């Protein structure tokens, strides 16, 4: 078979990343029968990593040699005439490196270690590390993260303010199940830009589930965000974040000492009401107490919370919905540290987009602290906990395998 040098052209969503060790790969790559056997075994175990028509049959197409890794890369041809490259999981996208060489440095990127520091300690140059990270952002966030689970029906959404070369931008962030499922920069806070940014989540989710529609989404009180989600999913229920209302009270009342302690107790006592009726009763009690004991801007903030009782009460009709934005706030704190340590975003809008999405995948797949892992039944990261599954013990290989076909896979019937 003629050997061709692999080009640098993108394979789009036509690269299958499979859990094959380097030792096993070297043994099978030049033996067609063994290569077929390995592909068939992978398909029986993990059909979601393959194109939907793979079971209808395929043939080995050709073999190329990576100019970077000097390893043969095979391609297959499905019955509809589409060619797919088969990349073993020990190789990075575009064959730039082996995963065991870069998984440590990319793990440190989750904590915002700058690229120049990685280059100083691990070698190479800063731009090489930047490109390796941003290459991850080409994967579908939803398709890569949600592999063996249903797409969560209860979401949280907000915008994180950042700068691109000094100009303000807004990262439309969608969170569910402890994972970041959307991180798209919008050039402005206008309805059209934010709707398009949040719409990326919708498009990626409907690749997996064409009729997907969330039941609820938790947002802050800004009408623009709520209007965008209503435009994308007309039947979604908007849950107002109770925490944001409390923060407004805290900022105005924390100087009141004992009075602030009593305000806190009464507000959170109302929040923990077991049902909708009890919640309404406790808010009425809070309102009466505020009218008699508070004044000025503090009383105004408490009464504003009480006046929104009908909106806060909606959460009792949707037990799985998020009443506060705690899950999203935890991720945004990590996002803020990450971009602050990296001196924010730079370059073209497209490269900044890949950078934001790469951060989201690092958040979803990099390992937790061992103590956190023990608290989560041995699952080591948000994506593993969501799927209750891992493809590989190496976190980076787990990410790359989950991103087979770019994560943009079609709904796939389970292979019997």
C-alpha positions in Angstrom: 0.0 0.0 0.0 1.3 3.4 -0.9 2.3 5.5 2.1 1.3 9.2 2.0 2.5 11.9 4.3 -0.3 13.2 6.5 -1.2 16.8 5.7 -2.0 19.5 8.2 -5.5 20.1 6.7 -8.3 19.6 9.3 -10.3 16.4 9.1 -13.3 18.2 10.4 -15.5 15.7 12.2 -14.1 12.7 10.4 -11.5 11.5 12.9 -12.3 8.6 15.2 -10.3 8.6 18.4 -10.2 5.1 19.9 -8.8 3.7 23.2 -5.8 1.8 21.8 -2.5 1.7 23.5 0.7 2.5 21.5 2.0 -1.1 21.9 -1.2 -2.6 20.6 -1.4 0.0 17.8 2.0 -0.8 16.5 1.1 -4.5 16.3 -2.1 -4.1 14.4 -1.7 -1.0 12.2 0.0 -2.8 9.3 -2.1 -6.0 9.7 -5.5 -5.4 8.1 -7.2 -8.4 9.7 -6.0 -7.4 13.2 -6.9 -3.7 12.6 -10.4 -4.7 11.6 -10.8 -6.9 14.6 -9.7 -4.1 16.9 -12.2 -1.7 15.3 -15.0 -4.2 15.6 -14.2 -4.8 19.3 -14.2 -1.0 19.9 -17.5 -0.7 18.1 -19.1 -3.4 20.2 -18.0 -1.7 23.4 -18.4 1.9 22.5 -20.7 2.4 19.5 -21.1 6.1 20.4 -17.5 6.8 19.2 -18.4 5.8 15.6 -20.5 7.2 12.8 -24.1 6.1 12.8 -23.8 3.9 9.7 -20.7 2.1 10.8 -22.5 -1.1 11.4 -23.6 -1.2 7.8 -20.1 -2.0 6.8 -16.8 -0.4 5.9 -13.5 -1.0 4.2 -9.9 -0.1 4.9 -9.1 2.8 2.5 -5.4 3.7 2.7 -2.5 4.4 5.0 -0.6 7.6 5.7 2.4 8.3 7.8 2.4 11.2 10.2 5.2 13.6 9.4 5.3 14.7 13.0 5.1 11.3 14.9 6.3 9.0 12.1 3.5 6.6 12.8 1.1 5.1 10.2 -2.5 6.5 10.3 -5.1 4.4 8.7 -8.4 5.5 7.1 -11.6 3.7 6.6 -14.4 4.2 4.1 -18.0 3.7 5.1 -20.7 2.5 2.7 -21.8 6.1 2.0 -18.4 6.9 0.7 -17.1 9.1 3.6 -13.6 8.5 4.7 -12.6 8.6 8.4 -9.2 8.7 10.0 -8.6 6.4 12.9 -6.4 8.1 15.6 -5.3 6.2 18.7 -5.9 8.0 21.9 -2.2 8.2 22.8 -1.8 10.9 20.1 -3.0 14.5 20.3 -5.2 16.1 17.7 -3.3 16.9 14.5 -0.7 14.5 15.8 1.2 17.3 17.5 2.4 15.2 20.5 1.7 12.2 22.6 -0.7 12.5 25.4 1.7 11.3 28.1 4.0 14.2 27.1 1.4 17.0 27.4 -1.2 15.8 29.9 0.8 17.2 32.9 1.3 20.7 31.4 -2.3 20.9 30.2 -3.5 19.9 33.7 -1.7 22.9 35.1 -3.5 25.1 32.6 -6.7 24.5 34.5 -5.1 26.7 37.3 -4.0 29.4 34.9 -0.3 28.6 34.7 0.9 30.8 31.9 2.2 29.4 28.6 5.6 30.9 29.0 6.0 29.1 32.3 5.1 25.8 30.7 7.6 26.4 28.0 10.3 27.2 30.6 9.7 24.0 32.6 8.6 21.5 30.0 10.3 22.8 26.9 9.0 24.0 23.5 7.7 27.5 23.0 4.7 29.3 24.5 2.8 29.4 21.2 3.1 25.6 20.8 1.4 25.1 24.2 -1.2 27.7 23.3 -2.1 25.9 20.1 -2.3 22.5 21.8 -4.8 23.9 24.2 -6.9 25.8 21.7 -7.1 22.7 19.5 -9.3 21.2 22.2 -11.8 24.0 21.7 -12.7 22.7 18.3 -14.6 19.8 19.9 -18.3 20.0 20.7 -18.7 20.9 24.4 -22.0 19.1 24.7 -21.1 16.1 22.5 -17.7 15.6 24.1 -18.9 16.0 27.7 -22.3 14.1 27.6 -21.3 10.7 26.3 -23.2 8.0 28.2 -25.8 10.2 30.0 -28.9 12.2 29.1 -28.4 15.9 28.5 -29.5 17.6 31.8 -32.9 19.1 31.7 -32.2 21.8 34.3 -29.6 24.4 33.4 -27.9 27.5 34.7 -26.8 30.4 32.5 -25.0 33.7 32.9 -22.4 35.9 31.2 -18.9 36.2 32.3 -17.3 39.6 31.6 -13.8 39.4 30.0 -11.7 41.5 27.6 -10.3 40.7 24.1 -7.2 43.0 23.6 -8.8 45.4 26.0 -12.3 45.5 24.5 -15.1 44.1 26.7 -16.7 40.9 25.7 -19.2 38.6 27.3 -18.8 34.8 27.6 -22.2 33.2 27.5 -21.8 30.3 29.9 -24.2 27.4 30.2 -23.8 24.9 33.1 -25.5 21.7 34.0 -24.7 18.6 36.0 -21.6 20.2 37.3 -20.2 20.6 33.8 -19.7 23.6 31.6 -21.7 22.9 28.4 -21.4 26.3 26.8 -18.7 29.0 26.8 -19.2 31.3 23.8 -17.8 34.8 23.6 -20.3 37.5 22.4 -19.0 40.8 21.1 -21.8 42.7 22.9 -24.5 42.2 25.5 -27.1 42.9 22.8 -29.9 40.4 22.3 -28.7 39.2 18.9 -25.1 38.5 20.0 -26.1 36.8 23.2 -28.8 34.7 21.5 -26.3 33.5 18.9 -23.8 32.7 21.7 -26.3 30.7 23.8 -27.6 29.2 20.6 -24.4 27.2 20.1 -25.4 25.1 23.1 -28.8 24.5 21.6 -27.2 23.5 18.3 -24.8 21.1 19.9 -27.4 19.6 22.2 -29.8 18.9 19.3 -27.1 17.0 17.4 -27.4 14.4 20.1 -31.1 14.8 20.8 -33.0 16.5 18.0 -36.0 17.3 20.2 -34.0 18.4 23.2 -35.5 21.3 25.2 -34.6 22.1 28.8 -37.3 22.2 31.5 -35.8 25.1 33.5 -32.9 27.5 33.4 -31.6 29.5 36.4 -30.5 33.0 35.6 -29.8 36.3 37.4 -32.5 39.0 37.2 -31.3 40.5 33.9 -34.1 40.5 31.4 -31.8 40.2 28.4 -30.5 36.8 29.4 -34.0 35.6 30.1 -35.4 36.9 26.8 -32.6 35.1 24.9 -33.4 31.7 26.5 -37.2 32.2 25.9 -36.4 32.9 22.3 -34.2 29.7 22.0 -36.6 27.5 24.0 -40.1 29.0 24.2 -41.3 26.5 26.8 -38.4 26.7 29.2 -39.2 27.9 32.7 -37.0 30.7 33.9 -36.0 30.3 37.6 -34.8 33.5 39.3 -31.7 33.1 41.4 -32.5 33.5 45.1 -28.8 34.0 45.9 -28.5 37.2 43.8 -31.4 38.7 45.8 -29.6 37.8 49.0 -26.3 39.3 47.9 -28.1 42.6 47.2 -29.4 42.5 50.8 -26.0 41.5 52.2 -24.1 44.3 50.4 -26.5 46.9 51.9 -27.0 45.4 55.4 -23.7 43.8 56.5 -22.7 47.0 58.5 -25.8 46.5 60.7 -24.2 43.7 62.8 -26.9 42.0 65.0 -29.7 43.3 62.7 -27.8 41.8 59.7 -27.6 38.5 61.5 -31.4 38.5 62.0 -32.0 39.5 58.4 -29.8 36.6 57.3 -31.6 34.1 59.5 -35.1 35.1 58.3 -34.1 35.2 54.6 -32.5 31.8 54.6 -35.3 30.4 56.7 -37.7 31.4 54.0 -35.4 29.8 51.3 -35.4 26.4 53.2 -39.2 26.3 53.4 -40.3 22.7 52.6 -43.1 23.7 50.2 -44.6 26.5 48.3 -47.2 27.4 50.8 -44.7 27.6 53.7 -42.4 29.6 51.5 -45.1 32.2 50.9 -45.9 32.4 54.7 -42.3 32.9 55.6 -41.9 35.7 53.0 -45.0 37.4 54.4 -43.5 37.2 57.9 -40.2 38.6 56.6 -42.0 41.5 55.0 -43.9 42.4 58.2 -40.7 42.2 60.2 -38.8 44.3 57.7 -41.5 47.0 57.7 -41.1 47.3 61.5 -37.4 46.9 62.0 -35.6 48.1 58.9 -35.3 51.3 57.0 -33.8 52.9 54.0 -32.1 51.0 51.2 -31.9 47.8 53.4 -35.7 47.6 53.8 -36.1 48.3 50.1 -33.8 45.4 49.2 -35.8 43.0 51.5 -39.1 44.2 50.2 -37.9 43.7 46.6 -37.1 40.1 47.4 -40.5 39.6 49.0 -42.3 41.1 46.0 -40.9 38.5 43.7 -42.5 35.6 45.6 -44.4 34.3 42.6 -41.2 34.0 40.6 -39.2 32.3 43.3 -42.2 29.9 44.0 -41.9 28.5 40.5 -39.0 26.3 41.7 -41.3 24.3 43.9 -43.1 23.1 40.7 -39.8 21.9 39.3 -38.0 19.9 42.0 -34.9 19.3 39.8 -34.4 23.0 39.0 -31.7 25.2 40.5 -32.9 27.8 42.9 -29.5 29.4 43.3 -26.6 29.9 40.9 -24.0 28.2 43.2 -23.0 25.6 40.6 -22.4 28.2 37.9 -20.7 30.6 40.3 -18.1 28.0 41.3 -17.2 27.5 37.6 -17.1 31.2 36.9 -14.7 31.8 39.8 -12.4 29.2 38.2 -12.9 30.9 34.8 -12.1 34.3 36.2 -8.8 33.1 37.7 -7.9 31.3 34.5 -8.3 34.3 32.3 -6.8 36.8 34.8 -3.7 34.7 35.2 -3.4 34.5 31.4 -3.9 38.3 31.0 -7.3 37.8 29.4 -8.1 37.0 25.8 -6.1 38.0 22.7 -6.2 37.6 19.0 -9.0 37.0 16.6 -12.6 36.3 17.7 -12.3 32.7 16.5 -9.1 31.9 18.4 -10.7 33.5 21.5 -13.7 31.3 21.0 -11.5 28.1 20.9 -9.7 29.3 24.0 -12.9 29.7 25.9 -14.2 26.3 24.8 -10.8 24.7 25.7 -11.1 26.1 29.2 -14.6 24.5 29.5 -13.3 21.1 28.5 -10.3 21.4 30.9 -12.8 22.2 33.7 -15.0 19.2 32.7 -12.2 16.6 32.4 -9.1 17.5 34.5 -9.0 15.6 37.8 -10.3 16.8 41.1 -8.4 16.9 44.4 -8.2 13.3 45.7 -10.5 14.2 48.6 -13.1 15.5 46.2 -12.8 12.3 44.2 -13.5 10.2 47.3 -16.6 12.3 48.0 -17.8 11.5 44.5 -17.7 7.7 44.7 -14.3 7.6 42.9 -15.3 9.6 39.9 -12.4 12.0 39.2 -13.9 14.9 37.3 -17.3 16.5 36.5 -17.6 14.6 33.1 -16.9 11.2 34.7 -19.5 11.9 37.4 -22.1 13.0 34.9 -21.6 9.9 32.7 -20.7 7.5 35.4 -18.1 6.2 33.0 -14.5 6.7 31.9 -12.8 5.5 28.7 -9.3 5.7 30.0 -7.4 6.2 33.3 -5.5 9.1 31.7 -7.7 12.2 32.0 -6.5 13.6 28.6 -7.1 10.4 26.8 -10.5 10.2 28.3 -11.2 13.7 26.9 -9.9 12.9 23.5 -11.8 9.6 23.2 -15.0 11.4 24.3 -14.3 13.9 21.5 -14.3 11.2 18.8 -15.7 12.7 15.5 -15.3 16.0 17.2 -18.1 15.2 19.5 -20.5 16.1 16.7 -22.0 12.6 16.5 -25.5 11.6 15.3 -28.0 9.8 17.5 -26.7 6.2 17.6 -28.6 3.1 18.3 -27.0 0.7 20.7 -25.3 -2.2 19.0 -26.9 -5.5 20.1 
